[in-house]
Amino acid sequence: MSRSERSEDDNIMAQAVALQQVPMVDFAPFLTGGPAERQAVADEIANACEMIGFFYLKGHGVAPSLRSAIFGQSASFFQQPDDSKQDCRATPDWYRGWVPSPRSETWSRDTRLFDQYRLQLEWPGAAREDDPHAGIFARANRWPATMPAFREACEAWLAAMHNLSLELLRAFALGLGLPENHFDGFFTAPPSQLSLLYYPPLPAGVDQDVFNTVSHTDEGPVTILMQDDVGGLEVKRRDGVWIQAPPIEDAFTINVGDMMMWWSNGRFISNYHRVRNQSGRERYSIPFFANPDRDVVVGPVRELLDGDEPRYPYVRVEDHLVRFYKRLEANAV
């Protein structure tokens, strides 16, 4: 998450609106069709990215069995007593594993109200002895010693999300009028992150300005989210109105992140979103945050400027992500 300053309108309730306000895109023609079909899907995605920065994705080709397995393992992990999860707890120098929310009987607008299990794509040779940021980028994933199926499900999901993210990036490129392989070389060994998230239900009668996660944008180019059936995700429209983005069975919720907004020089929107779980039930969700390689410099694509000035500075990915993760270290211990 990025740009996570709470704004004064965080206490404004989200409206339940027609789902068309968050477009549905069928990705199957992009995955199996020819150039015309791929361009048509890319144009749909570009329109959604300009309009609201969010869209649902069906026809993605990810097997339902993978989804069932990872949600099942996520629930099994988080339902354990806290004492049983301590060996997987993330630390600042090994930033993988379980990140619990504060355990408190009080609920305020500044309380972090979700648990996380943080994982990252692993690449051969990624670890370096002299790496000053190994704890963020190059340490191995932690795995619960008594849950071998947890690792199997997570690694299968990581691989599927990485492959899907590469296809989505090609669609983004086409939608921007770039060659579809424009972003390929930026994702050769990316430090993309997978988060298993657990949101307890907010108590009945809790103040309107209390959320499980406050409004924020995501720091990478694109986020691929699979929600369970509980709901609670809310998205801010261009006109400032908050709307609900409920789960749709077998559809991913995709959103533009800051880096894609920078690449597009503001054409695509990295939009604010938040979670408020008022369902009375536990909520699970699984976002995959696609990040470029650490040495990539992100900023407005020169071919898209057409004489305009860059609206955003050029930033090295590692520098940007280090600043982001450093802000989260207090929650990792």
CORJO-V458546 format. One record per residue. RES is the residue in one letter. SS is DSSP state (H for helix, E for strand, L for the rest). PSI is psi in degrees with one decimal (* if undefined). NEAR is the number of other ideal C-beta (glycine too) atoms within 10 Angstrom. Layout:
RES & SS & PSI & NEAR
RES & SS & PSI & NEAR
This chain:
M & L & 151.1 & 20
S & E & 174.0 & 17
R & L & 47.3 & 12
S & L & 24.2 & 17
E & L & 131.0 & 9
R & L & 131.8 & 15
S & L & 164.1 & 12
E & H & -22.5 & 7
D & H & 13.1 & 13
D & H & -17.6 & 19
N & H & 7.5 & 13
I & L & 128.4 & 15
M & L & 145.7 & 11
A & L & 143.1 & 17
Q & E & 145.3 & 12
A & L & 117.4 & 9
V & L & 172.2 & 14
A & L & 138.9 & 7
L & H & -20.1 & 14
Q & H & -19.3 & 7
Q & H & -20.3 & 16
V & L & 100.9 & 25
P & L & 151.5 & 17
M & E & 127.6 & 15
V & E & 129.0 & 24
D & E & 113.5 & 15
F & L & -10.7 & 23
A & H & -44.9 & 14
P & H & -27.7 & 17
F & H & -38.6 & 25
L & H & -28.2 & 16
T & H & -10.9 & 11
G & L & 179.8 & 13
G & L & -170.9 & 8
P & H & -40.0 & 9
A & H & -42.6 & 8
E & H & -40.4 & 14
R & H & -41.5 & 19
Q & H & -38.3 & 17
A & H & -42.5 & 13
V & H & -42.4 & 22
A & H & -37.7 & 22
D & H & -38.9 & 13
E & H & -45.5 & 20
I & H & -43.4 & 23
A & H & -40.8 & 19
N & H & -43.0 & 14
A & H & -38.8 & 24
C & H & -29.9 & 28
E & H & -33.5 & 16
M & H & -46.9 & 17
I & L & -15.2 & 21
G & L & 5.9 & 26
F & E & 149.4 & 25
F & E & 156.4 & 22
Y & E & 149.1 & 19
L & E & 116.3 & 26
K & E & 174.8 & 14
G & L & 30.2 & 16
H & L & -14.8 & 21
G & L & 3.2 & 12
V & L & 126.1 & 18
A & L & 135.6 & 10
P & H & -29.6 & 9
S & H & -34.9 & 10
L & H & -40.8 & 16
R & H & -45.8 & 18
S & H & -40.2 & 11
A & H & -44.9 & 18
I & H & -35.3 & 25
F & H & -38.1 & 19
G & H & -43.2 & 14
Q & H & -36.3 & 21
S & H & -47.7 & 22
A & H & -40.8 & 14
S & H & -39.3 & 14
F & H & -52.3 & 20
F & H & -22.9 & 20
Q & L & -6.7 & 10
Q & L & 155.5 & 14
P & L & 151.2 & 7
D & H & -36.5 & 11
D & H & -31.6 & 7
S & H & -12.1 & 13
K & H & -2.7 & 17
Q & H & -31.0 & 11
D & H & -11.7 & 13
C & H & 9.5 & 20
R & E & 132.7 & 16
A & L & 150.4 & 22
T & E & 163.1 & 15
P & L & -31.5 & 14
D & L & -0.3 & 12
W & E & 84.0 & 16
Y & L & 53.3 & 22
R & L & 152.4 & 23
G & E & -154.5 & 21
W & E & 127.7 & 23
V & E & 99.2 & 22
P & L & 153.6 & 19
S & L & 159.7 & 16
P & L & 136.5 & 9
R & L & 107.7 & 6
S & L & 153.3 & 9
E & L & -6.7 & 5
T & L & 146.7 & 6
W & L & 119.1 & 13
S & L & 170.8 & 11
R & L & -13.2 & 14
D & L & 4.7 & 8
T & L & 138.0 & 14
R & L & 115.4 & 16
L & L & 51.3 & 22
F & L & 151.1 & 19
D & E & 153.0 & 18
Q & E & 144.2 & 21
Y & E & 116.0 & 27
R & E & 128.1 & 20
L & E & 164.9 & 22
Q & E & 151.4 & 23
L & L & 138.0 & 22
E & L & 139.4 & 16
W & L & 138.3 & 14
P & L & 133.3 & 6
G & L & 6.2 & 7
A & L & -33.5 & 17
A & L & 134.6 & 13
R & L & 137.7 & 11
E & L & -32.7 & 6
D & L & 14.1 & 5
D & L & 113.3 & 14
P & L & -15.2 & 9
H & L & 30.1 & 18
A & H & -35.3 & 16
G & H & -27.1 & 18
I & H & -42.5 & 24
F & H & -30.6 & 21
A & L & 3.0 & 18
R & L & 152.8 & 19
A & L & 155.7 & 11
N & L & 146.7 & 19
R & L & 148.2 & 20
W & L & 138.3 & 18
P & L & 125.6 & 20
A & L & -28.9 & 10
T & L & 8.5 & 9
M & L & 71.0 & 17
P & H & -31.5 & 10
A & H & -24.2 & 12
F & H & -48.1 & 22
R & H & -44.1 & 16
E & H & -45.8 & 14
A & H & -42.1 & 23
C & H & -41.5 & 23
E & H & -37.4 & 17
A & H & -39.7 & 15
W & H & -41.6 & 24
L & H & -46.0 & 20
A & H & -43.0 & 12
A & H & -40.8 & 19
M & H & -36.9 & 25
H & H & -46.2 & 17
N & H & -41.7 & 12
L & H & -38.2 & 22
S & H & -37.4 & 25
L & H & -40.7 & 15
E & H & -40.5 & 16
L & H & -39.1 & 26
L & H & -34.0 & 23
R & H & -37.9 & 20
A & H & -41.1 & 26
F & H & -44.5 & 24
A & H & -49.1 & 19
L & H & -40.1 & 23
G & H & -25.0 & 23
L & L & -0.7 & 21
G & L & 19.7 & 13
L & L & 162.6 & 17
P & L & 142.4 & 11
E & L & -18.7 & 19
N & L & 13.0 & 12
H & L & -42.2 & 18
F & L & -6.7 & 25
D & H & -45.4 & 13
G & H & -7.9 & 10
F & H & -2.8 & 19
F & L & 53.6 & 19
T & L & -33.8 & 10
A & L & 63.7 & 15
P & L & 144.7 & 23
P & L & 52.2 & 23
S & L & 146.3 & 22
Q & E & 141.3 & 22
L & E & 132.8 & 22
S & E & 126.7 & 19
L & E & 122.8 & 25
L & E & 137.6 & 23
Y & E & 122.2 & 21
Y & E & 112.1 & 25
P & L & 153.1 & 16
P & L & 141.5 & 17
L & L & 141.4 & 20
P & L & 149.3 & 11
A & L & 136.9 & 7
G & L & 3.6 & 5
V & L & 151.7 & 16
D & L & 149.1 & 10
Q & L & -25.1 & 11
D & L & 15.4 & 16
V & L & 125.5 & 18
F & L & 156.7 & 24
N & L & -44.5 & 22
T & E & 134.2 & 20
V & E & 168.8 & 22
S & E & 138.4 & 22
H & E & 166.7 & 16
T & E & 166.2 & 21
D & L & 147.0 & 27
E & L & -23.7 & 23
G & L & -167.1 & 27
P & L & -39.8 & 31
V & E & 142.9 & 26
T & E & 133.3 & 26
I & E & 111.1 & 24
L & E & 132.0 & 22
M & E & 120.8 & 22
Q & E & 156.2 & 24
D & L & -163.1 & 19
D & L & 11.5 & 12
V & L & -42.5 & 19
G & L & 179.2 & 19
G & L & -12.5 & 26
L & E & 135.5 & 25
E & E & 142.5 & 22
V & E & 143.4 & 22
K & E & 122.6 & 24
R & L & 168.5 & 19
R & L & -32.7 & 11
D & L & 6.0 & 5
G & L & -4.2 & 10
V & L & 132.1 & 14
W & E & 132.8 & 20
I & E & 155.6 & 20
Q & E & 143.2 & 18
A & L & 77.3 & 24
P & L & 158.7 & 17
P & L & 147.3 & 20
I & L & 129.3 & 16
E & L & 129.2 & 8
D & L & 14.9 & 13
A & L & 135.7 & 19
F & E & 152.0 & 26
T & E & 119.7 & 23
I & E & 137.5 & 25
N & E & 148.0 & 26
V & E & 139.9 & 29
G & L & 178.5 & 23
D & H & -43.3 & 21
M & H & -35.2 & 27
M & H & -35.1 & 27
M & H & -40.8 & 23
W & H & -45.3 & 23
W & H & -41.7 & 27
S & L & 2.8 & 25
N & L & 36.7 & 20
G & L & -3.0 & 16
R & L & -43.9 & 18
F & L & 140.9 & 25
I & L & 125.1 & 22
S & L & 103.1 & 26
N & L & 152.4 & 21
Y & L & 141.6 & 22
H & E & 164.2 & 23
R & E & 170.5 & 20
V & E & 131.3 & 22
R & L & 104.4 & 26
N & L & 95.4 & 22
Q & L & 17.8 & 17
S & L & -19.2 & 14
G & L & 0.6 & 10
R & L & 158.6 & 15
E & L & 141.0 & 15
R & E & 137.7 & 24
Y & E & 138.5 & 20
S & E & 159.4 & 24
I & E & 95.9 & 22
P & E & 143.4 & 21
F & E & 122.0 & 24
F & E & 103.3 & 24
A & E & 125.0 & 27
N & L & 142.6 & 28
P & L & 170.2 & 27
D & L & 152.0 & 15
R & L & -34.3 & 21
D & L & -2.4 & 10
V & L & 138.6 & 18
V & E & 121.9 & 12
V & E & 133.4 & 23
G & L & 177.6 & 16
P & L & 128.7 & 21
V & L & 126.4 & 18
R & H & -38.8 & 9
E & H & -16.9 & 11
L & H & -6.2 & 16
L & H & -38.0 & 12
D & L & 46.6 & 7
G & L & -13.5 & 4
D & L & 157.9 & 10
E & L & 145.0 & 7
P & L & 131.1 & 15
R & L & -10.4 & 14
Y & L & 149.1 & 16
P & L & 163.7 & 9
Y & L & 126.5 & 10
V & E & 133.5 & 17
R & E & 134.2 & 15
V & H & -47.0 & 22
E & H & -43.6 & 18
D & H & -43.3 & 12
H & H & -46.9 & 21
L & H & -34.1 & 24
V & H & -44.7 & 16
R & H & -40.9 & 12
F & H & -50.1 & 17
Y & H & -32.9 & 19
K & H & -33.3 & 12
R & H & -20.9 & 12
L & H & -6.8 & 18
E & H & -33.0 & 15
A & H & -24.4 & 9
N & H & -4.5 & 13
A & H & -1.3 & 21
V & L & * & 10
